[in-house]
Amino acid sequence: MSPLAFTPPDPETPSSGAIPGLRGAPMRTPVRGAGAQAGPGLWPAIAGRVLTRQLWIELYGLPGYTQTLRGGRPTGFASTPRDFRPVDPAMGKSVLGGKFVLGGVSLEAAAPEDPFDRPSPTRAFAVDLHAFAWLPSLMTQEERGAREALRLTLAWYDVFRRWTPFAWDPDILARRGFNLACAARRMGQVATEAERLRLADILARHGRQLLRPPGGVATLAERLVAAAVVGSALSGRPGASIRRRALGRLSAALHRAVGDDGAHASRSPEAGLELLLDLLTLEDGLSQLSETPPESVRRAIGRLSGALRLHVLPDGRLTTMQGGGPSTVERVSAARVDEPATDEAPGTLGGLVRIHSPLLTIIADAAPPARAAWSGSACAQPIALEIVCGKDRLITGCGWTSRASERQGLRLPAGHSTLALGETPPAEPLGGWKAELLGPRLIGRPLHVTADRRDGEGAVWLEIEHDGWVHDLGLLHQRRLYLDQRLDELRAEERLHPASDARDTVRAIAAPYAVRFQLEPGVQASLARDRRSILLRGHSGRGWWFRTDGPDVAIEPSVHVEDGLTRRSLQIVVRGSARTDSETKIRWKLSPAGASGDPT
């Protein structure tokens, strides 16, 4: 028998095939809908955005608008909400020395100068600068850091007191307000009375602006949490008013952002982690005021924490799906996730399916990308895979997140470990002036995905299928995975077959396909002499054989994005041609090196 050969179970006869002990009803998960919004459906959103955007620009740009943010004048600070995110003291030391390293680039601005009255080297740098991403690290530098933070905050307000579309962008404003609220009390301790009152007034203005439009629905929960954190940091009636108004609207926003299973509405595991960390800060700030968090906040924390346990892989980082990065071990640990997913954890959550053996952990994307406004960081990569061998992440994606906004092409099938067919992807990011108005949301036809999972004694069978190629080529893509839990061996089959209900239109008789397996940076890949086997070694040095019967197998250069920075990596690419009027199969297998039958 060929080392790739296996007999999949008949979907209608669980006892058939070569997988013993299959039990129970199959998990069939039809997931309807589309993350890719159809083109004509955009025009109402575009028209509404054009009108409201110009309205707010005109209104907020009026000379006297800043006076409307005054309200009651706060006299001080009531709490120091704790941001649970880990910080790098080295960055704070660098800022204290006048060097700002943000978004992978640096800018020199030693005191008494500041970086706000000069051009930023990149947009990513400007976003982090105005979001005060440097502030938590600067606050680790004790009294000197607090004094410099105060100086920089007052200098920023001197330049950007008046509303501008970028500096007061709702999402940038939310992060700046959040960071300021966590640091304001300590900054006030080193300030003069006049500076302390001015700092409290600046923070209150941030909180009031966060409660006003505009702002997208996809980040509404994050903005309201930031406003509530601001309200918990401020003392007196001004703080209580901001806090009460933000918490009053937060329940509905959390209901939209967090599903019953704990998955974030964007389907990004990293987005769920970041919202969880924000909510933990809010909970801490309220507890310092001896206030009980609303039930909606406690419920969201519980659900997000439960989802995170499934999303954390054995290397301690997150799965990288749907525009979410891996984060860091320290950041994940800060969210109070004490243990990774266990056998008792749900195997499917938010459209991601997890199967595992003692040495293999596989995450598969078994749902369409998010829809409409929630798709601003979604990816058109149906049935993408991520595979961890031991604690080595071997097969992954290119790591695209919204921080790499200039690399939108990595949101397409070629940017992850899945199959690409023909020249047209199932969906594409919005571009040009439309993206300027609505953000780079995905545009395309509805995508339907079905998943069928069966668990047996020592084996798991997972079959996922999507119709993203049916309209153009009439073909369905089915990915069939069989995990032998005793041997730690994954056997798989990519199947392209004509759809029974495809419209009878003129199509090409064949289309090129490419099955890609993106490798984590640092993974070594060596092609064996049989030209069908590749030895993979991760950071631990343990070897794994990847084998395929595909017609053309190659190891090619690729890229991997992390924290907005691009690194070199490798990818395995299996290429061929699929007829549109018949079935095409590509088999592949991943197994530990050192077993019998290893290539030479």
N, C-alpha and C positions, 0 to 999 in steps of 0.2 A: 504494500500500500504506500502511496506517496506520502511524504511527511506532512503535506498540507491537507490530505484527504480527511474528511469527516462527514458523517451522515447527520444532517440536521433533523430535529424532530418534526413530524408532520403537525402543522398547527391544529388540525382537527383530531389527531389521535395522540394524546400525550404519552401513551405507552410505547409508541413506535420510535425507531431511530436508535442511535448509539448512546443516548443519555439515560442511564438507569435512574429509577426512583423519582421521576418527575411527579409532583403531587399538587393537588389543589387546582383551582381554576386559574387560567392564564390571566396575567395582568394586561388588559387591553386598554390603552390610553389614547383614544382619538382626541387630538388637540386641534380644534378648529380656530380659524381666524388668521389674521395676517399682521405681522409687524410692519410689512411694507404697505404703506397707504397708497391707494391708486391716485394717479396724477390728477384727474378731474376733481377729486374730493379735496384737493389742496386749496382750490380757489377761494372758498369761503374763509378758510383759515388765513390765507394770504391777505384777503381784503380786510378782515377784521384786524389783523396785525398791523397793516399799513395805517389804518385809521387810528387805532389806539396808541401805536408807537409815537406817531406824530403829535397826538394829543398830549401825551405825557411829557414828551420832549419840550413842547411849547409851554406847558403848565409849570413843570419843574424848573425850567430855565428862566422863568420870570425873575426880575431882580429881587423882589421881596419874598420869594418862596421860602427861603430859609427861616424866615420869621414864623412860618406856620408850624415849624418843628419845635418851637420853644416849649410850649405847654408849661406845666408846673416845673419849677427849677429844682432839681435834686440837690441835696446838701451833702451827700456822701455815698458810702458804699455799705451794703448790708451783708454781703457774703463774698466768698472767693470760690466760685464754682470750679471744680477740679476737672480739667481735661485729661482723660485717661490715656491719651495717645502718648507714646514714648517720644522724647525729644533728644536731639543731638547737641550736647553742650559745645561741641567744636564749632557748630554753626553760630551759636550765640557769641562765642569768643571772637569769631571772624567779624561779625557785625559790630561788635564792640571796638574792633580795630579799624572799622570803616570799610570793610569789604563785604558786599552782599553777593552771596552765591545762591542763585535761585533759578530754577528751570534749566539747570545745566550750564549756565553762563554766569559771569560775574561782573560787578560794577563797583568801582572805588568811589567812596563818598565819606571821607573821614570827617569827624566833627571839627568845626561847627557846621560843615556842609551837610546836606541831606540828599538822598537819591530822588526826591520827588519833583524837583524843578528842572529835570534834564530828561532827554529821551531814554527810554529803556531799550536794551539791546535786542530783545525779542518780545513777542506778545506773551509767551509763557512766563517770562521774567516779570513783565508788568502785572500780570494777573496775581502772581504770588506776592509781589511787592505791595499792591494795593489791598490784597486780602490779609496783609500782616502775617503771612506764613512764617516770617522770621521772628515774630514776637515771642512765642513759647520758648524757643531756644535762648533768646536774649535774656529772658527772665531767669534762666539758670545761673546767670553771672552775678547773683546776689545784689548788693546795693548799687554797684556800678551799672549793672545791667538794667535795673529798674529805673535809674536816673536817665540812662540813654534811651530807654523805651519811652519814657515820658517826653523827652526832648523830641524824639522822632514823631511821636503821635501829635504833639502840638504843631510841629512843623508841617506835617501832612495836612492838618486842618487849616492851617494858614493858606496853603496853596489850593486846597479843594473844598473850602467851606461851601462854595456855591456848587449846586448839583451839576454833574456832567454825566453823559450816558455811560462812560466807561468806569470812572472811579466810583460811581454810585450804582453801577449795575447790580440788580437784585442779588445775584449769586455771589458776586465779589463782596457786596455789602454784608451778606449773611456771615461769610467767613471772617471778615474784619470785625464785625460786631461780636461774634462768638469769641474770637481771640482776645479782643479788648476786655470783654466782660470777665474772662478768666484771670486777667492780669491787673485789672484796674485798681483793686483794693491795695495791692502791694505797691503799685505805682503811686497811689495816693499817699502812702506812708512816707515817701521821700519827697513829696511835693510841698510847695508853699500852700497856704490857704487859698490863694487866688488860683493857683494851678490846679489844685484839687477840685475846686468848684467848676473850673473850666473843663476838666477832664470828665467830671460827672455829667455836665451838660452835653458834651460831645457824645458820650455813650447813650444818653437819653435820646438825642436826635437820631442816632442809629436805630434804636429800638422803635421809635415812632415811624421812621421811614420804612422799616421792614414790614410794618403792618399796612402799608399802602401799596396799591398797584404801581407798575405792572409787575410781571413775573410769571414764569411758566408754571403750569400745574405739576410738572414732573419734579420740581424742587420746592414746592410750596411747604411740605412738611419740614424740610431742612430750614427754610427761612423762618417759619413760625417757632421752631425749636430755638433757633438763634435769638429771636425776639424774646422768648420766655426766659432764656438764660440771661439776657441783658436785664430784663425786669427783675430777676432774682438777685442780680449783683447790685442794683441800685436801691438805696434806702428811701423810706418815706412813701408818700402817696404817688409820686411819679413812677417809682419802680413797681408799686402794686398795680397801678393802672395798666402799664405796659404788660406786666405779667398776666393779669386777669384777661385782657383782650386776646393775647397770644394763645393762652391755654383754652380759651373759649372756642377758638377756631381750630385748634390743633387736632381734636378728636376726629373731625371729618377728614382732615388731610391725612392723618395716619391710616384711616380706614381705606383710603384710596391707594396709599403708598405701600402698605404692608398687607399681604394676603393672609388668609386664614392659616396657611401652612408656614407663614413666616417669610416667604419669598418676597423680595422687593419687586414692585410693579415693573421696573425696568428690566428685570430678570438678571441684573448684574449682582453677583455675590458681593463684590466690593462695595457697591452702593448700599447694600444691606448692612455691611460691617460699619461703614461710616455713619449711617443713620443711627445704628445701635450705640456707637460711641458718643454721639451727640446727645442721645436720650439719657445715657448714663450720667453725662455731665449735668443735664437738666435735673435729674433725680437728686444728684448730690447738692446742687444749688438750692433746691426746694427743701431738702432735709436740713440744711444749715439755717433755714428760716423756720424750722419746725412745722413745715407744711407737707401734707401727704400728696404725692403725685396723683394726678387724675387716673382713674381706672384705665382709660385708653392708653396712657403712657406705660403703665405697668404691663398691660396686655401686650403692647407692641414690643416691649423689651423682652418679655418671655418668648414671644413668637420668633423674633429676630435671633435670639440666642439659640433657640432650638434649630432654626434653619442653618445657622453658622456651623453647628456641629457636623452637618452633612457636607457643607462646602469646604471644610478644612481637610486637606489631604495629609497623608502620613509625613510629609516634610514640614508640616506646621504652617503652611501657607494656604491661600485660597485657590480654588479652581479658577482658571482664567477663561471665562465665558461671557459673551454678550457685553463686551466693552468694559469688563471688570478686570483689573490687574490682580496679581498674586498677593499684594500687600507684603508685609513682613511678619516673621515669627513673633517679634515683639509686639507689633500692633494687634495681631490676632489675639495674643495672650492677654493684652490689655482689656479686651472685651469680655474677660472672665469666662472664656471657653477653656475649661480645665482638661477636657478629654476630646480626642478626635471622634469621628463617627464610629459607632460600635455596631455589632450585629443587630442590636435592638433598634437602631436608628432607622427612620423611614428610608426606603431605597429610592424613592422618587419624590422630588420636591421642587416646585417652581419650574417644572419641565426638564430638570436635570435628573438623570438616572445614574445611580451608583451601584456597581457590583464589585465584589472583591474576593480574593483568596488570601492565604497567608502572606504572599509576597507581591501580589498584584492588586492595584486599585484602579478602576476604570470609571471615568465620568463621561457620560454621553449626553449631548443636547438633544432632547426629544420633544421639542416644542417650537412653534414659530417665534420669531423675535417680537419684541414689544411693539405696540401700535402707536401711531400718531405722535403726540408730544412726548410719550414715554420712549420713543425709539431714537432719541437724539444721540445715544451712544450704543444702540443695538447693532448687531452684526448679522449679515446675510450669509451664515455659515451652517446650513442645516446638517444635523447629525454629526457635528464636530465631536472629536474625542480628546480626552486627556488621560494619560496613562502614567502611573507612578509605580516603579519597580523597587520594592523595599522602601527606602526613603529617597530614592533617586527619581526625580521627575524627568522622564526620558522624552515622551511624546506630549506635545503641548500645542499652543498657538503662538502667533507672533506677538502676542501681548498688547494689542492695540487698546488704548484707552483714549478718552477725550483729551488727555494731556498731550497726545500726539496728533493734534488736529490737522496737521499738514500731511498726514499719511492716511487719508481716507480709504485708499485702495486696500489697506490691510483689513478692512471690515468685510471684504468679499471672501468667497470660498478659499482662494489661494492663501489667505492669511491665517488659516487654521488647519487642523488635521482632518480633512474631509475630501470629498470628491468634487471636482469642477468639471462641467460638461459643456462643450461648445464655447462660444464667445460671449454669451450674454448671461450674467449672473441672475439669480432669482430676484434680487432687489439691489438697489444702489443708493448710496447716500445722496441726499439733495445737495445741489451745488449752486454756485453763482449767487445772484441777488436773492433768490428764493431761500437759500441757506442763510443768508444774512438776516432775513426776516424771521424765519421759523426755526433756524438751527439745522444741523445736518441730519435730519430724520431720514429714515429709510423709505424709499418709494418703490413700489412694485406691485405685482399681482398677489392676491391672497395665497397663502401657503398653508397646506394641510399636512399634518404630521400624525402618524399613528405609531404606537409602541406596544409591543407584546413581550412580556417578561415571564419566564417560568423558572422556578427554583426547584432543584432536585437534590439528591444525596450526592454531594461532592461536585455539583455542576450547576451552572446558571446559563440560561439561554435568553438572549435579548435580541429582538428583531425590531428595527425602526425603519419607517419608510416615509418619504415625502414626495410631493408632486411639483417641486420647483422647476423642473425641466419639461413638464408636460406641454405647456402652451407652445413653446418654440420647437421642441423636438419630439414630443409625444412619448417621452420615456419617464418612468418612475425610477427613483433611486432607493434601493433597499440595502441597509447595512445589517448583516446578521453576525452576531457575536456569540461564541460558545466559550465559556470560561471553565476549564477543568481545574477545580479548586484543589484537587489532590496533587496534580503535577505543576501547579502554578503556570499553566499554559493557556494562552488566548488564541483561539482559532477564529478566523473571520472570513466573511465573503461579502464583496461588493457586487450587487446585482442590479443591472440596468435592464428593464423590460418594458415593452409597450403597454401603455395604459389602455384598458378596455373601453373607457369612455372618452378617449382623446378625440378631438375634432378632426375630421378628415380634411386636412389642408395640405398644401404642397410643402414638403419638407425635404431637407437634404437626406440622402440615403444613409449617410454616416456622419458622425461627429467625433472630434477628438476628446478624450477624457484625460484627466490627470488626478491620481489619488495621491495626496500629499500627507506626509507625516512630519510636522515641524518638530525639530529637536531643541531641547532646552540648551541655552548657551553653555558651553563647556562639555557637552556630551560628545564623546568620540565615536566616530562611525567609520568602519572599515569594510569595504566590499570584498567578499570572498571570491575565489577563483571560479566558482560556478556561476557568477554574475547574477545570482538570484537570492543570495544570502548576505546579510549585513550584520556585523558584530557591533553592538552598541555597549558603551561603557559610560556610566554616570560618574558622579563625584566620588562614590564609594569605591569605584574600581571594579565592581561586579559586572560580569558580562551577560548580555542577553542577545539571542539570535532573532533577527527579523528575517523571515523568509516569505517569498511570494512567487506565484506562477505568472505574474504579469509579463507582458511581452517586452517591456523596456523599463529597466530599473536603474536609477542613478542617484548618486549623492550630490546635491547641488548647494551652492551658497544661498543663504537666506538672511533675514534680519529679525531681531527681537527687540521690542520696545519695553522699557521699564522706567517708570517715573518720567516719561516723556523723552528719554534718551534712547538712541538706537545703538544696538550692539550687533556684531556679526554672529551668525549661527549657521546651522546646516539644516537641510531638509532631505528626506527620502521622497523621491517622486517616481511613481509608477505610471507610465504613459501607455496609451493605446488608442484604438478607434472602436467605437461602438456603432453598430448598425441600428437604425431607428425602427426597423421592422422585425427585429428579432432580439433574443436575450443575449446579454453579455455578462460574464462572471469574472471577477478577479479575486483570487483567494490570497490570504496572507496569514502569517502566524507569528506569535511572539512567545519565546520560551527561554528558560534559563540556559546559559552556556555551561558546557561540561557534561550535558546529558549525552546518551548514545545517539549516534547519527549526526553529530555536529559536522558541518562542512569543514573541509581542510583548506 
